[in-house]
Every structure is written in C-alpha cells, then in structure tokens.
Amino acid sequence: MIDINYKLTGHGWADCVISDEKKMVTISASYLSDALGGLLDAVLKLINGENKVYARFDEEPGEYRWVFEKTKSNAVNLTILEFMELYGNKPDEAGKNIFETECDLKDLVAALFKAADKIFKDYGMEKYKEEWLEHEFPHKQYEDMGKWLAENAS
C-alpha cells in the first residue's frame, strides 16, 4: 500500500508526503520544476510499458529524484533520492536514498491520481497556475490517468 499526499504550500512551493506501511517521508518542490506534472508523466510512462522512469522535484538548491522501476508485471519499486545540488546531473548512486518501497502499479496510479484529484478540486486550473507560477495544472495527464483507472477498475 502506498499513499501520496501532495499540497501547495505557498506561491511556487509544494510538499509531498509519501508513505507505505513502514515508513514516511516529506519532500518539497519549488516551481523550478513541474513537480506534479512530472510525477504524472512518469507514472503514465510506466502504464504505457516503460520499465524505468524518473521524475524530479527541484529544490533551491537541491533535487529529489523519483526512480520508478517495474520489478514484475504489476509491481513497481519506487526510490526517492536526495541530491544536495540542483541540475548536478549526478548518477543515481550519488544520491542519498531517503525512501524506498515496492507497490502494485495500480495502487501507485490510484494514490497519485487521488493526490492530483484533490489538488484539482481544491484549486482548479486557474488558481493552480496562480499558485504554481510557471506551470499549468497537468490536466491531460490527470485525465489520462483517470481513464486508465476506470478501465482497470476490476
């Protein structure tokens, strides 16, 4: 079981709490990256057959790198790495592992969709853009993820 709680915390800032049955981590993101859109994009790539994908949360000055890797047909290993510098392009091995879990792909998609759905309902398109500054709400990815969940509901 995985849970993702994403919330905007001020102009251009967000916090994300990721947890499973054993551990929890809170990370933040600045508007320098399309944090929510990047997460949705990465997980949609998994749905569409890619085996290893990345998303990142830019910090000022660091970076959190999300590494999603399929381990079985419907299982995903999620690792979140912390880097002290932004745009350092360091290899994964240079990051500090701050969270790791294996979960069902469908559970991951549902948790991320739930987080995006709450943001969409709380802010809508216009207010999200005002709060996040540089990036629009990732509406197409949000819709695609919702369709996939509906089609795979059983």
N, C-alpha and C positions, 0 to 999 in steps of 0.2 A: 504494500500500500504506500502510495506517495501522495503528499499534499503540497500544493504550491499556493501561496498567498502573496499576491503582488499588489502593492498600493503606491500611489503617487503621494509623495511626502512634502511637496513644495514645487515651485517653478523649476522644472528641469531635473528633479530628483525623484527616485523611487526606491523602495525597499522591497525585497523579496524574501519570504521565509519559505524554506524548503525543508520538509521533514518526512521521515518514514517512521516505522515502529520503534526504532532505536535511537535516532539522533535528529538534530535540528540545527540548521544554520541560517543566519540572516545576512544577506548581502545587499549592497546598494548599487545603484546605477545612476549615472548622470546622462543628460540629454546628448552628450557627445556620441552616444551610440543609440540606435533604435532598439533598445533593450527588449521590449515586449515583442516587437515585430521580428527581431532576430530569433527569439525563442520559438515563436510560431512557425517561422520559416524552417528552422532546423527540424522540428518535430514533423512537419509536413514532408520533409525530405525522407525521414525515416518511414513514414506511411507509404511513400511512393517508391520504396525499395532500396534507398541508400543504406549502407551498413554502418557508416561512421560519419557524424556531422558535428558541427561546432556552432555555438552561439557565444556572444560575449557581452558583458556589461562593462562599459568604460567607466573608470573612476577618475578622480583627479587627485593623484597621478596614476593610480594602478589600474589593474584589469582583473575581472573574474571571467574565466573561460569555462564554459559548459561543454563537456565532451559527452556525446551520446553515442553509444556503440551497441549494435544488436549483438546479443550473445547466443540467442536461439531464435527460432522463427518469430516468437511473440514476446521475447524478453529483451530488455534494454538495460545496459549498465550506464548509469549517469555518474559522472565525476565532475566536481567543480574544483577548479584550480585557481589559486590566487597568485597574482604577479604584482610585484611592487612598482613596476613602471608601465606606463601606457604606451602602446604601439612599439613594444620591445621586440615583437615577433620571436619570442623565445620558444624553444621546443616545449612540448607538454611536460617533459621530465624536469624542466627548470622551475615549474610552478609548485606551490605548496598545496597538497591535496587537503581541502577543508571539508569535503563531503563526498561520500560515495554510497551508492545504493544500486540494487538491481530491482527492476519492477517490470510488470507486464506493460507492453506497449499501449494497450487500450486504457489501462489505469493512468499512464503518463499523459496520454492525449486528453482524457477526461479531466485530470487535475489541472492541466494547463488551460483547457477550454473554460473550465469553471472560473479560473483566475481572470482570464480575459473577459469573460461574460460579466463578471462583477464590475470590472473597470468600465466596460461599455455601458452598462446600466447606470453606474454612478456618474459618469462624465459625458457620455455621448461623444460624437465626432468633434464638435466644435470646442467644447470645454477641454477635451483631452489635448487637442492641438495647442490651446492656450497654456495649459499646464506643462506639457512636454516640450514646447517651444519649437524644436527642429523637425519633429516627425509627426505625421498623421497617425491616428489610430489604425492599426493593421486590419482593416475591415475585410478585405478579400481573404486573407489568411484565416481570420476568425470564422468567416462563413464557410470556407472550405473544410476547416476542422469540424465545425458543427455538422456539416453534411456527412463527413466520414463517420462521425459518432452515430448519427441517425442510421446510416447504412449498416453499421456494425454493432447495433444495439443488442443483438441476441447473445 
